[in-house]
Amino acid sequence: MAKNPGNWDANALSFANMVLEKIWTAAPWKFNGVLTDIPAGLIALADGVQDYSPPSQIYRLVAGSIVRTDVSPNEVIDLNVQDSLVVDLKPRSYQAIQAVSLEPAAGQLRLDGAVQVPSGTTLELRGTFQMNYDAAVTTATQLFTPDEYFPVFLAGLEYWAYKISDDSKAGTVTFANGRAAYSGQLGSFMALLEEMKIAEDYGGDEQIFPSDAMGGRFYSGGLFGIYGGY
């Protein structure tokens, strides 16, 4: 027999936030308020330096570029965004820099090598990043997803309703050969979330940007595959 779920009203906001955070982190959505640009002038490149402090509230870097601002028009060099880069302090021309990564352990943005900044040259690191999820504080908070994806949110809430009731219809996640397999309501929610990613053209294994990418190129070894279930 299923257990009494308890004070559902008191916990509803917490469950809603768990569903919304799962949706938020599933992909670098282009919905309003999910992505933001690194402000001009925030990250100045210094001679011989490879690592730089990232903007606050960064969750995922999705595009990067080196911008030379002492010339008009500005010179822009798009960078590949990679999962991780090794420490390489051998200085190289800024025009030879090809990649940037967000290194969570170091808390830094890392170029693929220490950059040379010639005298009189002004260089900046710019790009686009996904912010950390900002939890809803009331049940009246507007969802960050378009209305057509409301069923995805509802499917996630239904999963939690089953889960806190110890109802077997909640479903489970199992792993085989590094891949997740979902059952029950959890499977329904994850299937809808996958359809949502495909609808927004985030279905690739490596280059997850659609054809209208914002400058830099984002590469990941199966980005979506690393996110398991609850």
N, C-alpha and C positions, 0 to 999 in steps of 0.2 A: 504494500500500500504506500502511495506517495505521501511524503511528509508535508505538513502544513508549511507553505513558503514563508510564513511569518509576516512581518510588517513590510509588505511589498511596496506600499506608498513611500515609506522612508528610504527604501533602497533603490527605487526606480531611477533616480538621477544617476546613481553610481553605475547601474547596469547600462543605462543609456550612454554614459561616457565610455564604458568599456567597448561597446559596439562602435561608437563613433571613432574612438582611437584606433580600433582595428581597421576600419575603413580608411582613416586618414593615412596610416602608415603603409597601406597596401600598395600605394603607387604615388608618384609625384604629380598629383592631380593639378590640372590647370584651372580649377574652380577658384572663384574669387576668395582671396584671403589665405590660400594654401601656399603659394609661391611668392617670393619677393626678391628684389634685386639687391645685390651688395651696393651700398651707396658709393657714388664717385668720391674719391679722396679718402675713403675709410682705410684701405689697405695699401700703403705705399711700399713698393719693393725696395729692398736695401741691398747694396753690393755684397755678394758672398753669402747671402742668407737664403735658406731653403724653406724654412717653416715660418708661418705667419698666423697671428691670432685671428680666429674666425669671428664673424658677427654674432651677436647674442641670439639666442633662441634658434640656432641652426639645428635642424634634424638631419637633413640630407642635402648634399650639394648636387645640383643637376646640370649646371652649365658654368663654364669658367673661361676667362680670357685675360691676357695681358694687354693693357692699354698704355700706349705711349702718349703722354699728354702735352709734351713740350713742342709738338709739331701740329700743324693745322692742314688738313683734317687730322684727327688723332689716328695713330696707327693701332690697329686691333689685330691681335693674334689669338685665334680661338684655340682652346685647350681641350684635350680629351679628359673627361672626368672618370677616374678609376677608383676601384674599391680601396686600394692601398698602394703606397709607393715606399721604396726603401730609402734609407738615408744615403744621400750622395752629395757630399760637400765640395766636390770638384767644380769650380766655377765654370759656367758656360754662358754663351751669348743669350740674351733674352729671346732672340729670334730662333734659338735652338731648343727652347723649352717647349715641350709638347703635351704635358699632362699635369693634372692637379688632382689631389685627393683630400678628403676629409679624414683625418686620422683621429678617431675617437679616443684611443688610449693616450695619445699625446696632447689631445685637445687643440690640434693645430690644423691649418690648411697647409698642405705640403706640395711643392712643385717637384718635378722629377729630377731636379738638380738645383744646386745653388746658382743663383742668377748673377750675371755680371751687369752692373749698372754703370755705363760710361759717364764720365764727368759731363754735367750739363744736360743729362737725359733724365726725364721724370717718368717713372713707370708705376702703374697701379695694377693690382689684382682685382678684377671684377667678376661678376657672375650672377647666377640665380640659384636660390636655395629654397628648400621646403622648410617651413618653420616647425617648431615643436607643436604638438597638439595642445590647444588651449581649452581646458575642460569647461563644459557648460556648467553654469552655476545655478540655473533654474530650469524647470521643465518648459519654460516659455522661450528658451534660447532657440534661435533659428538654426536649422541644420545648414552645414556648409555645402551639402550636395544639392544639385538641382532636384526639382520635384519628381522627375521621372525615376529617380533612384530611391525614392522613399520606401518601396518594397524591400530593398536590401537592408535598410535600417530596421524595418519591422521584423524581418526574418532573424536578424541578430537578437532583437529583444525577445522573440519567441524562444530562441535557443536558451537564453538566460532564464526565462520563466520555467522551462522544463528542468534546467540544470539545478536551480535552487530548490526545486521540488523533488529532487532525486528521481525524476521521471526518466525512464530509459529512452524515451523519445528524444531526449536531448542529443544523443549520439556521442560518438567518440572520434578521436584521431589516432591512427596507427601509422607507423613508418616502415617502409620496405624499400631496400636499395636506395635509401636517402630521399624517398618521396613520401609525401603525406597522403593518406587516404582517409576521407571523412565519411561518417555515417549519420543517419537521423537528421534532426533539425540543424545540427552543425554542418552537415553535408549540404543541406539546402542553402544555408546562408553563404557558405564558401563558394558554392556554384554560382549564386547570384553575384557575389563579389567578383568572381572571375569573369562573368559576362559583362559586368560593369567596366572592368579593365579593358576587355576587348572592344567594347563600344567606344571607349576613349582612346583606342589605338595604343594600348600599353601591353600588347600581347607577345612581344618578342622576347627571346631568351637573352640577347646581349644588348643590342641598341634599343633601349626602351622608349626613346623619343620617337614620335611620329615624324612624318616627312617635313613638317614645319617646325623643326627643332630650333630652340632659341640659342643660336650661337654654338656653344661647345657641344661635344658629344659625350653622352653618358654611357659608360660600359660597366657591366657587372656580370659575374659568373652566375647567371640564373637568379636575378634579383628576387623575383617573387617566390622562388622555390625555397628561400631561406626563412620565410615566415611561416611558422607552423600554426597549429590551432591553439585553442585556449588551454 
